[in-house]
Every structure is written in structure tokens, then in C-alpha cells.
Amino acid sequence: MASAADLDTPAVTVRLDIMESNIRRVHGHLARHGIANRPHIKTHKIPALGKLQMAGGAVGITCQKLGEVEVFADAGVADDVLLTFNVIGRAKTERLAALSRRLRRLAVVFDNDVVARGLSEAARAHRIEVPFLVECDTGFARNGVQSPEAAFELARTAMALPGLRFEGLMTFPNREPSTRLFLEHALQLFKRAGIPVPVVSGGGTPAIFTAQNFPMLTEHRAGTYLYNDCMVVASGTATWDDCAMRVRATVVSRPTPDRAILDCGTKVLTSDQYTVKGFGHVMEYPEAAVTSLSEEHGVVDLSACGGRPAVGDVVEVVPNHCCVVSNMVDEVYGVRGGAVETTWPVAARGTVR
């Protein structure tokens, strides 16, 4: 096996022992509380890792785009898939219909009747049944119906359309108290109407270890937990030692005593910041700050560091948001004990449709 030290930089590596521990830790926690684990594969986009998650106890997978479903269906990763993005337009509904025939269950999520009607037309034309969840905005202010009443009404509207089967509710992320109050009220409405709600799907890596505080959840969707990153550490859900993804980068310049330049910019790391400052964490120099990125350059402030790297030194950077990094490269290297044990093609890279 090749040594990780011989990898040309920048290189995206995954510490296999850490990743395997993350799989065990998360599935074990959810299983103890009777919550099904449905990992989100957009984090890694690698079928071999999806199979590891399934072997670790997952009930199925979550995908964000149809292209991901196609890649993972081709690889035989799972026959139970939840697609958590509004599917709009005939080109997409035709693809979804074809995929529905290949999988035991391909459930969709939507938050408006335009999507529902398009899916119904495809289901009727292809003589299939499409299970669906209504997406609820319980505080994140992205997709989702805005009230329990709206969730109930959309479900009833969609249930009346041919080819659609109501299965439940979905939200992201679980937040106290807004998520619990929203879902409790919505479930009361469905109960009074005599409509079963077999699935209540929560999500988010930072919400994994509090998922048990939402007794209505039947499953949890998380992706980042497999690798972890700066945002997860900032949330308190993981430590730096739990971060499996490390971008190996070379110091290519030291223009001043307090500044180093790495050979990884936005084309390898990500400009996402969300809840963190800076653009990554340098494992060997924890006091350093990655202050800015351009396409090929990572600018590191060393002013708070005791020791400082020299030109030619290689460091490992934990990215802010590992999911984006996965989509930046063709290959990811699995490393154990300093040796490259495996190389995975990022098979679903670029599947944005």
C-alpha cells in the first residue's frame, strides 16, 4: 500500500478508523432510541460508503437529486430511497418514474401542489404509485410549508390526486421547541381526520444526539456525521478527533512571518461558513486561522502560533463543510495507519440535476 505521505497535494483523505467509528456511534445512538437511520449520501457521493452505512444498520438512504438516486441505484446500494428535493418538470418526473420501477420504494418530498400535480401526471402516465412526504418548515426558513394547517391541507390535496400515496411528514433540521410544537400540532390534525402518518422524518447531523427529544420521529436523516467538519465541531456534536475528512495541502509560500499560503483554495475547500469563522481548521497548528480563499490559494494567519510551518511542509485541513468538498474532486483516498488502503471514485460528483 502507498503511504499517505506520498499523495500529491491537494488530496482529500478520509481516516477509515474514524469514519467507521462515526458510523457505529450514530447508528448505535439512534437504534437505542428506536429511530431508524436513513443517512444522506450527498455528503460522500460514493456508493461503497453507502453500502458501509447500510451494513451498519441503515434502513435506506436519502438523496438530494435524481442523479444521485440513479448512481446509487446502478450500484445496488439500497432499494429504499427518500428523495428530499422538489421534483419539477417533465424531464425530471420521467426519470423519477423510471427509477420507481427499479426500486422497492422511492419516496419523494414536496411542499407545494405544483410539484404534487406534476408527479401525479407522471404516476398516472406510467401506472405507478409514488409515496410522498410533506416538507415542513419548522424554523430553518428554507423549503417547507409554513404551518401545521398547511401541511394537513397539502397532504389532503395530494392524496386526492391519482398515483400519489401519503406517507408522512419531513423536516430539517430538528429544532427545539419549534419542530416539536409544529409536528405535535400537525399530527393532531391528521389524527382527528383519521389519516395515518407512518413516517415522521427528522434530520441534521447536529441534531442526531437530541433526536430522542422528539418522540414523534420515526427516522433521522444525517449525512455529515460520516466525516464531520468544522461546522459539526462548532455545534458540539463532534471533536476534531472525530473528523475523518482531512484535506492534505502543501505550504507553497511564506510571504511574511505571519502568513502561509496553501495549495488549496475554493476549488478544493469551500467558501461555506454558516456558523464558523474562517475556512478550515489546520490540525497541526490549531491556533492558525484560514482567513481567506481564492480559487487555488488558502491564506493562513500564523500570528497566534508558536511553531510555524515552512515552505514545502504538508498540513491537514478539516474543511468547514465536507459535503461540498466531496463534489470538488474525482477521487477520495481512504487512509489507515498512514497508508492509503483504498481509493474511491466520487461516482455521484456533479449530479446536480
C-alpha positions in Angstrom: 0.0 0.0 0.0 1.2 3.5 -0.8 1.9 5.9 2.0 -0.5 8.8 2.5 2.7 11.0 2.7 3.3 10.2 -0.9 0.0 11.6 -2.1 0.3 14.7 -4.3 -1.5 17.7 -2.9 -4.1 18.9 -2.5 -5.6 15.5 -1.7 -8.9 14.7 0.0 -8.3 11.9 2.5 -10.6 10.0 4.9 -9.3 8.4 8.1 -11.0 5.0 7.9 -10.9 4.2 11.6 -12.6 7.5 12.5 -15.2 7.1 9.8 -16.0 3.5 10.9 -16.3 4.8 14.5 -18.7 7.5 13.4 -21.0 5.0 11.7 -21.1 2.9 14.8 -21.6 5.8 17.1 -24.5 7.4 15.2 -26.4 4.2 14.4 -26.0 2.9 17.9 -27.5 6.1 19.4 -30.5 6.1 17.0 -31.1 2.4 17.5 -31.1 2.7 21.3 -34.0 5.2 20.9 -35.9 3.2 18.3 -35.3 5.7 15.5 -34.4 4.4 12.1 -31.2 5.7 10.5 -31.6 7.0 6.9 -28.2 8.5 6.0 -27.9 11.3 3.4 -25.4 10.2 0.7 -24.8 13.7 -0.7 -22.1 14.0 1.9 -19.9 11.5 0.3 -21.5 10.6 -3.1 -19.6 7.3 -3.0 -21.6 4.0 -3.4 -19.1 2.0 -1.4 -19.6 4.2 1.6 -23.4 4.0 1.2 -23.0 0.2 1.3 -21.0 0.6 4.5 -23.8 2.6 6.1 -26.4 0.0 5.0 -24.2 -2.7 6.5 -24.0 -0.6 9.7 -27.8 -0.8 10.1 -29.3 2.0 8.0 -32.8 1.2 6.7 -32.3 3.0 3.4 -30.6 6.2 2.1 -31.5 9.8 1.5 -30.7 11.5 -1.8 -31.0 15.1 -2.7 -31.0 14.9 -6.5 -32.3 12.4 -9.1 -28.7 12.0 -10.4 -27.6 10.7 -7.0 -30.5 8.2 -7.0 -29.5 6.9 -10.4 -25.9 6.4 -9.5 -26.7 4.7 -6.2 -29.4 2.5 -7.9 -27.0 1.4 -10.5 -24.6 0.4 -7.8 -27.3 -1.6 -5.9 -26.7 0.3 -2.6 -30.3 0.3 -1.3 -33.8 -0.4 -2.5 -35.4 2.1 -0.2 -34.7 5.7 -1.1 -36.0 9.1 0.1 -35.6 12.0 -2.4 -35.7 15.2 -0.4 -35.9 17.8 -3.1 -38.9 19.2 -5.0 -39.0 17.5 -8.4 -40.3 19.9 -11.0 -40.6 19.5 -14.8 -41.4 16.6 -17.2 -37.7 15.7 -17.8 -37.3 15.0 -14.0 -40.6 13.3 -13.4 -40.0 10.9 -16.3 -36.6 10.0 -14.7 -38.3 9.5 -11.4 -40.9 7.3 -12.9 -38.2 5.1 -14.4 -36.4 4.9 -11.1 -39.5 4.0 -9.3 -39.7 0.8 -11.3 -36.2 -0.2 -10.3 -36.5 0.3 -6.5 -38.7 -1.3 -3.9 -39.5 2.2 -2.6 -38.7 5.6 -3.9 -40.4 8.2 -1.8 -40.5 11.9 -2.6 -40.8 15.1 -0.6 -42.6 18.3 -1.7 -44.0 21.5 -0.2 -46.4 22.7 -2.9 -49.2 21.5 -5.1 -47.4 22.3 -8.4 -44.8 19.6 -7.6 -47.6 17.3 -6.5 -49.6 17.7 -9.7 -46.6 17.1 -11.9 -45.7 13.9 -10.0 -49.3 12.7 -10.3 -49.3 13.2 -14.0 -46.1 11.1 -14.3 -47.5 8.5 -12.0 -50.7 8.2 -13.9 -48.9 8.0 -17.3 -46.6 5.3 -16.1 -49.1 3.5 -13.9 -47.0 3.7 -10.8 -47.7 4.9 -7.2 -45.4 7.5 -5.7 -45.2 7.7 -1.9 -44.7 11.2 -0.6 -43.9 13.2 2.5 -44.9 16.8 3.0 -41.9 19.0 3.8 -42.4 21.3 6.8 -40.5 24.4 7.7 -40.1 24.2 11.4 -37.7 27.1 11.8 -34.9 26.8 9.2 -36.6 29.2 6.8 -35.8 27.3 3.6 -38.3 24.9 1.9 -41.4 23.7 3.6 -45.0 24.5 4.3 -45.3 27.3 6.9 -47.8 25.9 9.3 -49.3 22.6 10.5 -52.6 23.5 8.9 -50.8 24.0 5.5 -49.1 20.6 5.9 -52.5 19.0 6.5 -54.2 20.7 3.6 -51.3 19.9 1.1 -51.4 16.3 2.2 -55.2 16.1 1.6 -54.9 17.9 -1.8 -52.1 15.5 -2.9 -53.9 12.4 -1.6 -56.8 13.2 -3.9 -54.5 13.1 -6.9 -54.1 9.9 -8.8 -50.9 7.9 -8.3 -49.8 9.6 -5.0 -49.7 7.9 -1.6 -49.3 9.9 1.6 -46.7 8.5 4.0 -45.8 11.3 6.3 -44.0 14.5 7.3 -40.4 15.6 6.9 -38.4 18.5 8.4 -34.8 19.8 8.5 -33.3 20.3 11.0 -34.9 19.2 14.3 -35.0 22.3 16.5 -36.4 22.9 19.9 -39.1 23.9 20.6 -40.3 24.9 17.1 -40.0 21.4 15.5 -41.7 19.6 18.3 -44.6 22.0 18.6 -45.1 22.1 14.8 -45.2 18.4 14.5 -47.3 17.8 17.5 -50.0 20.2 16.2 -49.8 18.7 12.7 -50.1 15.1 13.9 -53.2 16.1 16.0 -54.8 17.4 12.8 -54.1 14.1 10.9 -55.3 12.1 13.9 -58.6 13.9 14.1 -59.1 13.3 10.4 -58.3 9.6 10.7 -55.3 9.8 8.4 -52.4 7.6 9.4 -48.9 9.2 9.4 -46.5 6.3 9.3 -43.3 8.3 8.7 -42.1 11.4 10.5 -38.6 12.2 9.2 -36.2 14.5 11.0 -32.7 15.4 10.0 -29.4 17.1 10.6 -26.1 15.9 12.0 -26.0 18.5 14.8 -29.5 17.1 15.8 -28.5 13.4 16.0 -27.9 13.2 19.7 -31.0 15.1 20.6 -33.3 13.2 18.2 -34.8 11.3 21.1 -36.2 14.5 22.4 -38.7 14.4 19.5 -40.9 11.3 20.3 -42.8 11.5 17.1 -39.7 10.9 14.9 -39.6 7.5 13.2 -36.4 8.1 11.3 -33.5 10.5 11.1 -31.6 11.8 8.1 -28.0 13.0 8.5 -25.0 12.9 6.2 -22.1 15.0 7.6 -21.7 12.7 10.6 -19.8 10.2 8.4 -16.9 12.6 8.1 -17.7 15.5 10.4 -16.3 19.0 9.7 -15.8 22.4 11.3 -19.5 23.2 11.4 -20.2 20.0 13.3 -17.4 20.6 15.8 -18.7 24.1 16.3 -22.2 22.6 17.1 -20.6 20.5 19.8 -21.7 17.3 18.1 -18.1 16.1 17.4 -14.5 16.9 18.3 -11.5 17.4 15.9 -10.6 13.7 16.6 -14.0 12.7 15.2 -13.2 14.4 11.9 -12.4 11.8 9.3 -12.1 14.0 6.2 -8.7 15.8 6.1 -7.5 17.8 3.1 -3.8 17.3 2.7 -2.3 20.6 1.5 1.3 21.9 0.9 2.6 25.2 2.1 3.7 26.8 -1.1 4.6 30.2 0.1 5.5 32.1 3.3 5.3 35.8 2.1 5.6 37.1 5.7 6.4 35.5 9.0 2.7 35.5 9.9 1.3 34.3 6.6 1.3 31.0 4.9 -0.2 30.0 1.5 -1.6 26.5 0.9 -2.2 24.9 -2.4 -5.9 24.5 -1.8 -8.5 27.2 -2.3 -12.2 27.3 -3.2 -11.7 24.6 -5.8 -10.9 22.1 -3.1 -12.1 23.6 0.2 -15.4 25.5 0.3 -16.3 29.1 0.9 -19.3 28.0 3.1 -19.1 29.4 6.6 -22.5 29.1 8.2 -21.8 29.1 11.9 -18.0 29.2 11.8 -15.3 31.8 11.3 -12.5 31.2 8.8 -12.4 28.5 6.1 -11.0 25.4 7.8 -9.0 24.0 10.7 -5.3 23.2 10.4 -4.8 20.1 12.5 -1.1 20.5 13.1 -1.5 24.2 14.0 -4.7 24.6 15.9 -4.1 28.3 16.6 -3.7 29.1 12.9 -6.6 30.7 11.1 -7.5 30.1 7.4 -8.6 33.6 6.8 -9.5 33.6 3.1 -9.6 31.5 -0.1 -9.2 32.3 -3.7 -9.5 29.6 -6.4 -6.1 28.0 -5.8 -4.9 29.7 -2.7 -5.6 29.2 1.0 -4.4 32.0 3.1 -3.4 31.1 6.7 -2.7 33.5 9.5 0.0 32.1 11.8 0.3 35.1 14.2 -1.2 33.1 17.1 1.1 30.0 16.5 4.2 29.1 18.4 5.7 26.7 15.8 5.1 27.6 12.2 5.3 25.5 9.0 8.0 26.0 6.4 7.6 26.1 2.6 7.2 22.5 1.5 5.5 21.3 4.7 2.3 19.3 4.3 -0.6 20.0 6.7 -4.1 18.5 7.1 -7.1 20.8 7.0 -10.5 19.9 8.2 -13.0 21.7 5.9 -15.9 23.9 7.0 -18.4 21.8 5.1 -17.3 18.3 3.9 -20.3 17.7 1.6 -19.1 20.4 -0.8 -15.5 19.2 -0.7 -16.8 15.7 -1.9 -18.2 17.4 -5.0 -14.9 19.1 -5.8 -12.7 16.1 -6.6 -12.8 12.9 -8.7 -11.2 10.7 -6.0 -11.1 10.4 -2.3 -8.4 8.4 -0.5 -9.2 6.1 2.4 -6.2 6.1 4.8 -5.5 3.8 7.8 -2.3 3.9 9.9 -0.7 6.4 7.5 -1.2 4.1 4.5 -3.6 4.5 1.6 -5.9 1.5 1.9 -8.4 2.3 -0.9 -9.2 5.0 -3.5 -12.8 5.7 -4.2 -14.1 7.5 -7.3 -16.7 10.1 -6.3 -19.3 8.4 -8.6 -22.1 10.9 -8.0 -19.9 14.0 -8.3 -21.7 16.7 -10.4 -25.1 15.1 -10.2 -26.9 18.4 -9.6 -30.0 17.5 -11.6 
